[in-house]
Amino acid sequence: MADDLAPVDAGSDVDVVSAQEVQEAGMLGRRDEQQQMILLYYCYVTIECVESHAQFHTNTCKATSLNGRIRVSTEGINGVLSGRGHDLREYESKLRHELTTSLIAPPNGGSAPSNNIDLDMKYCHLRKDIPVHQQLFDSLSVRVTREVVSLVETPQSKSKGGRSRCRQRRRQRRKEKDMELDCRDTCLVDWKNEEAATHLSPSEWNAALLRASEASEGGLNKGDVLIDVRNVYESNIGHFAVPNLQTLMPNTRKHSSMADVFNSETTAKALAGRRVFMYCTGGVRCERAGSYLKGISESNSGAWKGMEPPSAVYQLKGGIQNYLEQFGDKGEVATIKQGKDDEKLCLYRGRNFVFDPRRTDPVIGSGMPSSGKSEKVSVVGKCMICNCPHDDYDNNHAPCENKEARCFRCRILVLICDPCRKMYTCWGEAEEGKPILHCGKNGAVCIDRGNSTEQIRITQY
């Protein structure tokens, strides 16, 4: 069944959006060279001297006047930067040269460096409703870390994770899970050696999901499943919604909880024997999530004991960011000519949450109508009090102003519309006789949202 997909050739040379390709596509033309932009990127590659490579990033960013956050580990790099388009392209050029000449081992013991690197880079535009200077990083942070992204929590990482406000509240939960974590990690000691999920380009992804939707509607598909591997506050304002196709929403508050999600009975029953399509913001989280899912499902342990592994696991190459550049509504940034062909339809609804000063990318997904309905959906978020359409955590403020709405107890981001927010007190606000807002139903209680696999939700649109 997986043969009808056209996977990306993993053995080809760099299959990413290079600066030259970006320029040819009109994403980064001459007029953009002086414009401020956001660069989102990652690369899984063995780095032996992480301190030296971290210093390379620090020196290069300072020389090109770039700010942002970069993680450097022995398994690769992950970064988000802001700056002029010209400076970002210069940084990319120097990074590619560094990777291919200094870090990549020559193939078969040869003397020439290898150019076969998978450096995934995405150039992103700024929002039009916020001043430019409020959407840019004001400092540079280059950190040496244990992993590119943290997927599996260990007792050591758990003791470091969480700020002081959370330690007492979570101490008992940590103790209870330590033995489970140790056992699970022992069973999956080689999970990082599992191949990553098969990459699908945005066009391949769209075509595959549309075919799966049609097959499900006609009763020919036993059930392909979508997985959103992002956190609950991300999926609350935007997600893929494919008619007739089940979607598993983990509803986590941090990515390192995904290991628990994958090792839950709910997930095992939902994915057993089925094709799995997973996605995230830019693709980096799916790289390890795909490998872990393959490892845990084939281990015949935990929740997967006696269960059939997924028949295939795919991930959206470049993530939502890459997908919306091709299928999203760019508004003032650009326009997309929508053809009559169904494969031109956008399957993503709402906004793309990003971890930079913008909070959300300006490109929006209009989404396909739900089964039995005719209206497209571009706003998926709802006010937790009055249930009206609402997808702005910052209530018309710039994210850098720190006016976002958060649960008064656990501080997770919550959606509350402007009129309702005036009647409640959020975290960080002075109590003035108004009810305190929490993250639970109707804002009445804190459910410590995203900290339990009991909040996994399987839905169908």
Secondary structure, DSSP 8 states (H G I E B T S, - for coil): -GGGS----TTSS--S--HHHHHHTTTT-GGGTTSEEEEEEEEE---S-HHHHHHHHHHHHHHTT-EEEEEEETTEEEEEEEEEHHHHHHHHHHHHHHIIIIIS--GGG-SS-------EEEEE---SSS-GGGGS-SSEEEEE-S-SS--S--HHHHHHSS-HHHHHHHHHHHHHHHHHHHHHHHHTTTGGGS---EEE-HHHHHHHHHHHHHHHHTT--S--EEEE-SBHHHHTSEEE--TT-EEEE--BSSGGGHHHHHTSHHHHHHHTTSEEEEE-SSSHHHHHHHHHHHHHHTTT-GGGTT----SEEEEETTHHHHHHHHHSB-TTS------SSGGGS--EEE--B-SSTTSB-S-BEE----TT-----S---B-TTT--B---TTTTS-GGG----B-TTT--B----HHHHTTSB-TTS---SS-B--SSGGGSS---TTS-GGG-EEEE-
